[in-house]
Amino acid sequence: VQISNQIIEIAKLDLGRKLNESLLITLSDHLYQSISQFLDGVNLANAFLFDIKQFYEVEYEVGLKALALIEKKLKVKLPEAEAANIALHLVNAGNDDSTLEEIYTMTKIIQSITNIIRHYFSIEFDVKSAYYYRFIVHLKYFARRVLEHKQYHEDDLDLLEIVKTKYKNSYGCVCKIEEFMKKKYDYKLTDEEM
């Protein structure tokens, strides 16, 4: 509990935002379980480690600081994957209306869309660029709308027609994303979202 409290204080400073008060309980419980499992020889993995590093960079950095604090105080060196798990707790605590399961689902949606784009255009993203950061922010809002079943509507229908004509390759990629979202999440993109 004391270590969790110290981690929360670090997070408040680094993130610069208020965190849900229940974080002390959920993080303490999580750390207790993780440390116990680690000491019992259980492999602490996180399939989204790479994506969490990219999508929640500041929270992940706090997770790394938390691992250093745990090692210093408890002499337990947890694997890097645990920093990602801590990061998700921090993301969840900053989104009062999201559950950890919803944060995972949002991360899966973002991961899937970026993978479709990466493969469609045979590119790698510059994850340090401001453009990439802005894109990920847009995807986070999109993923939240998908989970809440709220679609984005705006009265600029001409924009899609311009994109279809002027940016045919980009539109083709968006059609792949639309197909994926409908199949995987039963979510039909609006023209504005496309």
C-alpha positions, 0 to 999 in steps of 0.5 A, a space after each residue: 500500500 505504501 509503495 502504491 501510494 508512492 507510485 500514485 504520487 509519481 503518477 500525479 506529478 508526471 501525468 499532471 492530472 487527477 487520478 481516481 481515488 480507488 487507484 490505491 486499492 486496485 493498484 495495491 491489489 494488482 501489485 500484491 498479486 503480481 509480486 506473489 505470482 512472480 515469486 512463485 515463478 509465474 511468467 508475468 506477460 503482457 501481449 500489448 507491451 509494444 502498443 502500450 509503450 506507444 499509445 500510453 507513453 507517459 503512463 508507461 514511463 511511470 510504470 518503469 519508475 514503479 518497477 525501479 521503486 519496487 526493486 529498491 524497496 522490496 528487492 524484487 525485479 519485475 519484468 518490463 511487461 509489468 510496467 505496461 500493466 501498471 500503465 493500464 491501471 493509470 490509464 484506467 484511473 484517469 478515465 473514471 468511466 472506463 473499466 480495465 477491460 474497456 481500456 484493453 479493448 480500446 488498445 486492441 482497436 487502436 492496435 488493429 487499425 494501425 496494423 491494417 494501415 501499416 500492412 496496407 501501405 507497407 510502412 512503419 510509423 515514426 512513433 516519435 512524431 507529432 503527427 503520429 501522436 495526433 493520429 493515436 489521439 484520434 484513434 483513442 476517441 474513435 475506439 471510445 465511440 465504438 465501445 459506447 456505440 456512439 457514432 460521429 456525425 457532422 454535416 460535411 458529406 463533401 469531404 468523403 467524396 473529395 477523399 474518394 477522388 483525390 486520395 484513392 489509396 487512402 480511401 481503399 485503406 479506410 474501406 479495409 478498416 471499415 470492413 474489419 470494424 464491421 466484422 470484428 466489432 459489428 460497428 459500421 463507420 459513418 461517412 464522417 468517420 471514414 
